[in-house]
């Protein structure tokens, strides 16, 4: 039987903004897979920064071959996908300069990657980045920010 303290323990894990930007609800993203939550649940940020920071503590469990997306696995087992940009054609992997490798532990606010200036310029300095919990049925999103803009490092959501 669980002890009394465990019954009231906060099991929500904070997810922070990866850069300064505009908050976008998933239903407002012009990509059906994200807007209909077919990939996961969460939100998106529209950023114009070259630097992407870790939104949480965890382990880099996957970096896409094209480097446009990566997954952080939290200690709870939740899998957070960070998908950099929305496009019909995948971008060149040379646009993404990672400072961590798969299997490495990271802490919230660590500098994960740098985007190439040419990538930002090609997208008019407005990159939409969905941040979704892939296994949200087991690790549901518990809260989302109500802010329309956010600063790097501020809490934007929590998951279980």
BAMIGU-415569 format. One record per residue: residue in one letter; y, z, x of N, C-alpha, C in turn. Coordinates in steps of 0.02 Angstrom, whole numbers, plus 50000, padded with zeros to 5 digits. Example, Ala and Ser with C-alpha at 12.3 -4.5 7.8 and 13.67 -1.06 7.14 Angstrom:
% residues 2
LOFI code n.north  n.up n.east ca.north ca.up ca.east c.north  c.up c.east
LOFI    A   49716 50390  50660    49775 50390   50615   49835 50390  50660
LOFI    S   49888 50354  50642    49947 50357   50684   50002 50394  50645
% end
This chain:
% residues 160
LOFI code n.north  n.up n.east ca.north ca.up ca.east c.north  c.up c.east
LOFI    X   49941 50000  50042    50000 50000   50000   50062 50000  50044
LOFI    X   50112 49960  50025    50174 49956   50063   50212 50022  50057
LOFI    X   50244 50040  50111    50284 50102   50106   50349 50086  50070
LOFI    X   50383 50139  50051    50444 50132   50010   50497 50090  50044
LOFI    X   50506 50098  50109    50557 50061   50146   50543 49986  50146
LOFI    X   50480 49966  50151    50462 49895   50152   50477 49862  50085
LOFI    X   50473 49899  50031    50487 49870   49965   50558 49845  49958
LOFI    X   50605 49878  49994    50675 49861   49988   50703 49826  50050
LOFI    X   50659 49807  50095    50680 49773   50155   50706 49703  50138
LOFI    X   50762 49685  50168    50792 49619   50157   50753 49568  50198
LOFI    X   50717 49524  50165    50677 49473   50198   50711 49406  50196
LOFI    X   50776 49405  50188    50813 49342   50188   50838 49326  50258
LOFI    X   50830 49264  50279    50850 49242   50346   50913 49200  50341
LOFI    X   50965 49218  50379    51028 49181   50375   51025 49114  50412
LOFI    X   51057 49065  50383    51065 48999   50413   51141 48988  50419
LOFI    X   51164 48970  50479    51235 48963   50493   51256 48891  50501
LOFI    X   51321 48879  50495    51348 48811   50504   51339 48790  50577
LOFI    X   51317 48728  50587    51303 48701   50653   51366 48674  50687
LOFI    X   51420 48667  50648    51485 48642   50672   51535 48654  50616
LOFI    X   51599 48648  50631    51650 48650   50579   51639 48589  50534
LOFI    X   51650 48597  50469    51643 48538   50427   51652 48552  50353
LOFI    X   51639 48501  50315    51643 48502   50242   51572 48515  50215
LOFI    X   51566 48560  50167    51502 48576   50136   51489 48526  50080
LOFI    X   51429 48498  50079    51410 48450   50027   51345 48475  49994
LOFI    X   51344 48480  49929    51284 48497   49892   51234 48439  49898
LOFI    X   51170 48454  49900    51120 48401   49908   51125 48348  49854
LOFI    X   51138 48369  49792    51141 48320   49737   51198 48270  49745
LOFI    X   51245 48284  49790    51301 48238   49802   51292 48194  49864
LOFI    X   51234 48197  49895    51220 48156   49954   51196 48087  49931
LOFI    X   51222 48034  49960    51202 47966   49940   51135 47945  49971
LOFI    X   51084 47987  49962    51017 47973   49987   50969 48007  49938
LOFI    X   50930 47968  49903    50887 47994   49850   50838 48046  49874
LOFI    X   50809 48036  49933    50759 48084   49958   50790 48153  49966
LOFI    X   50852 48156  49989    50885 48221   49996   50915 48245  49930
LOFI    X   50948 48201  49894    50983 48223   49833   50935 48247  49778
LOFI    X   50873 48221  49779    50824 48243   49729   50777 48297  49758
LOFI    X   50794 48323  49817    50756 48376   49850   50683 48358  49862
LOFI    X   50671 48294  49876    50603 48271   49891   50581 48293  49961
LOFI    X   50630 48303  50005    50615 48324   50073   50618 48400  50080
LOFI    X   50665 48431  50047    50673 48503   50051   50734 48525  50013
LOFI    X   50748 48590  50017    50805 48619   49981   50854 48647  50032
LOFI    X   50917 48643  50016    50970 48668   50060   51036 48638  50043
LOFI    X   51072 48615  50093    51137 48582   50083   51151 48537  50143
LOFI    X   51210 48508  50144    51229 48464   50200   51299 48482  50222
LOFI    X   51313 48463  50284    51380 48470   50312   51404 48401  50333
LOFI    X   51467 48387  50322    51498 48327   50349   51541 48350  50408
LOFI    X   51522 48328  50467    51556 48352   50528   51589 48294  50565
LOFI    X   51633 48311  50611    51663 48260   50655   51664 48286  50727
LOFI    X   51615 48328  50743    51610 48359   50809   51556 48327  50851
LOFI    X   51565 48327  50916    51514 48303   50962   51459 48354  50974
LOFI    X   51473 48417  50961    51426 48471   50978   51393 48500  50916
LOFI    X   51326 48510  50922    51286 48539   50868   51257 48604  50895
LOFI    X   51264 48658  50856    51241 48724   50876   51184 48747  50831
LOFI    X   51144 48792  50857    51087 48817   50819   51110 48855  50758
LOFI    X   51080 48840  50700    51098 48876   50639   51062 48942  50630
LOFI    X   51012 48956  50674    50972 49016   50664   50930 49030  50727
LOFI    X   50897 49087  50726    50848 49103   50778   50783 49067  50760
LOFI    X   50746 49046  50810    50682 49014   50797   50656 48976  50857
LOFI    X   50612 48928  50844    50583 48887   50895   50593 48814  50876
LOFI    X   50614 48772  50924    50619 48700   50911   50547 48675  50906
LOFI    X   50525 48658  50845    50456 48638   50836   50446 48563  50837
LOFI    X   50499 48525  50822    50494 48452   50821   50562 48422  50838
LOFI    X   50561 48369  50878    50619 48326   50887   50593 48255  50872
LOFI    X   50624 48221  50824    50603 48153   50807   50606 48108  50868
LOFI    X   50561 48059  50870    50560 48012   50926   50627 47977  50935
LOFI    X   50662 47964  50880    50728 47933   50884   50783 47984  50896
LOFI    X   50765 48047  50898    50809 48104   50913   50862 48117  50859
LOFI    X   50859 48084  50802    50908 48093   50750   50895 48154  50705
LOFI    X   50839 48188  50718    50821 48246   50677   50779 48294  50718
LOFI    X   50783 48358  50699    50741 48408   50731   50725 48463  50681
LOFI    X   50672 48500  50696    50651 48555   50652   50650 48619  50692
LOFI    X   50677 48672  50662    50674 48739   50690   50628 48779  50645
LOFI    X   50578 48811  50675    50534 48856   50638   50558 48927  50648
LOFI    X   50574 48960  50593    50597 49029   50595   50538 49076  50601
LOFI    X   50550 49139  50618    50496 49187   50625   50458 49199  50560
LOFI    X   50490 49185  50504    50458 49192   50438   50409 49136  50424
LOFI    X   50414 49082  50463    50373 49022   50451   50412 48967  50416
LOFI    X   50472 48982  50393    50514 48931   50361   50530 48876  50413
LOFI    X   50528 48814  50390    50543 48756   50433   50607 48724  50411
LOFI    X   50658 48727  50454    50725 48702   50440   50734 48634  50474
LOFI    X   50743 48582  50433    50756 48514   50458   50831 48504  50464
LOFI    X   50853 48481  50522    50923 48461   50532   50920 48385  50543
LOFI    X   50946 48347  50496    50942 48274   50496   51013 48246  50509
LOFI    X   51024 48219  50568    51091 48199   50589   51108 48129  50565
LOFI    X   51145 48127  50510    51168 48064   50481   51120 48036  50429
LOFI    X   51148 47992  50387    51110 47956   50337   51117 47882  50353
LOFI    X   51061 47848  50360    51064 47777   50379   51002 47741  50356
LOFI    X   51009 47676  50348    50952 47635   50331   50914 47616  50394
LOFI    X   50950 47606  50448    50919 47592   50513   50928 47653  50557
LOFI    X   50876 47674  50590    50880 47733   50633   50925 47717  50693
LOFI    X   50965 47765  50714    51011 47755   50770   50973 47755  50837
LOFI    X   51007 47730  50887    50979 47730   50955   50971 47802  50979
LOFI    X   50915 47816  51011    50904 47884   51036   50952 47904  51091
LOFI    X   50985 47855  51122    51034 47869   51175   51096 47905  51149
LOFI    X   51105 47908  51084    51163 47941   51054   51156 48017  51052
LOFI    X   51095 48043  51065    51080 48114   51056   51058 48145  51123
LOFI    X   51094 48196  51144    51081 48228   51209   51062 48301  51197
LOFI    X   50997 48315  51195    50971 48382   51181   50975 48427  51242
LOFI    X   50989 48491  51230    50991 48541   51282   50931 48588  51279
LOFI    X   50886 48575  51231    50824 48612   51223   50767 48563  51214
LOFI    X   50706 48587  51224    50646 48547   51215   50602 48578  51161
LOFI    X   50555 48538  51136    50507 48563   51088   50469 48622  51118
LOFI    X   50462 48674  51079    50426 48734   51101   50471 48788  51127
LOFI    X   50534 48772  51139    50580 48823   51166   50609 48865  51109
LOFI    X   50617 48930  51124    50649 48975   51077   50725 48966  51083
LOFI    X   50757 48974  51025    50830 48969   51023   50857 49027  50983
LOFI    X   50920 49041  50994    50955 49093   50955   51011 49059  50916
LOFI    X   51029 49091  50861    51085 49066   50821   51145 49056  50867
LOFI    X   51179 49001  50859    51241 48983   50894   51229 48952  50964
LOFI    X   51166 48945  50985    51153 48909   51049   51174 48836  51041
LOFI    X   51198 48807  51094    51218 48736   51095   51154 48694  51100
LOFI    X   51133 48663  51045    51070 48625   51043   51078 48555  51069
LOFI    X   51129 48519  51047    51136 48450   51069   51208 48427  51067
LOFI    X   51219 48373  51104    51284 48340   51106   51275 48269  51081
LOFI    X   51318 48249  51035    51316 48180   51009   51360 48136  51054
LOFI    X   51340 48074  51061    51379 48026   51099   51441 48007  51060
LOFI    X   51497 48001  51094    51560 47982   51062   51553 47915  51024
LOFI    X   51514 47869  51051    51505 47803   51018   51471 47811  50950
LOFI    X   51427 47860  50944    51393 47874   50880   51444 47897  50828
LOFI    X   51486 47945  50847    51538 47968   50801   51586 47912  50781
LOFI    X   51606 47873  50830    51653 47819   50817   51622 47768  50770
LOFI    X   51559 47752  50779    51525 47703   50735   51521 47728  50663
LOFI    X   51525 47794  50653    51522 47823   50586   51590 47850  50564
LOFI    X   51643 47822  50592    51712 47842   50574   51723 47918  50579
LOFI    X   51689 47949  50626    51697 48020   50640   51680 48064  50579
LOFI    X   51634 48040  50538    51611 48078   50480   51535 48072  50475
LOFI    X   51500 48121  50501    51428 48121   50501   51403 48171  50449
LOFI    X   51362 48148  50402    51331 48192   50352   51265 48216  50380
LOFI    X   51257 48283  50381    51197 48313   50410   51163 48358  50359
LOFI    X   51111 48333  50325    51072 48377   50281   51036 48430  50322
LOFI    X   51036 48490  50296    51001 48547   50325   50957 48576  50270
LOFI    X   50892 48562  50274    50847 48581   50219   50786 48619  50243
LOFI    X   50764 48665  50202    50702 48701   50214   50646 48656  50188
LOFI    X   50603 48632  50233    50550 48586   50214   50498 48620  50170
LOFI    X   50478 48680  50187    50427 48717   50149   50459 48768  50102
LOFI    X   50507 48743  50062    50547 48787   50020   50508 48818  49962
LOFI    X   50449 48790  49945    50409 48822   49893   50385 48890  49917
LOFI    X   50367 48895  49981    50344 48958   50009   50402 49001  50035
LOFI    X   50456 48968  50057    50515 49002   50085   50577 48978  50048
LOFI    X   50587 49000  49986    50642 48974   49945   50711 48991  49973
LOFI    X   50758 48947  49959    50828 48959   49975   50851 49013  49926
LOFI    X   50880 49067  49953    50901 49123   49911   50975 49122  49895
LOFI    X   51016 49094  49940    51088 49090   49926   51117 49031  49964
LOFI    X   51169 49002  49934    51207 48947   49965   51280 48965  49963
LOFI    X   51317 48945  50014    51388 48958   50014   51422 48922  49955
LOFI    X   51476 48950  49932    51516 48917   49880   51579 48885  49910
LOFI    X   51586 48892  49977    51644 48864   50011   51641 48787  50012
LOFI    X   51698 48755  50013    51700 48682   50019   51706 48660  50092
LOFI    X   51732 48704  50134    51734 48691   50206   51708 48754  50241
LOFI    X   51684 48744  50303    51653 48800   50338   51667 48794  50413
LOFI    X   51669 48850  50446    51677 48852   50519   51609 48861  50552
LOFI    X   51602 48833  50611    51541 48841   50651   51523 48914  50656
LOFI    X   51459 48928  50644    51434 48996   50651   51438 49039  50589
LOFI    X   51473 49016  50537    51476 49055   50474   51413 49043  50434
LOFI    X   51391 49094  50397    51330 49089   50357   51342 49039  50300
LOFI    X   51295 48992  50292    51300 48943   50238   51244 48950  50187
LOFI    X   51187 48981  50207    51133 48992   50160   51085 49044  50189
LOFI    X   51041 49068  50145    50987 49111   50167   50923 49085  50137
LOFI    X   50868 49098  50172    50802 49080   50145   50756 49138  50156
LOFI    X   50701 49136  50121    50652 49191   50125   50603 49178  50180
% end
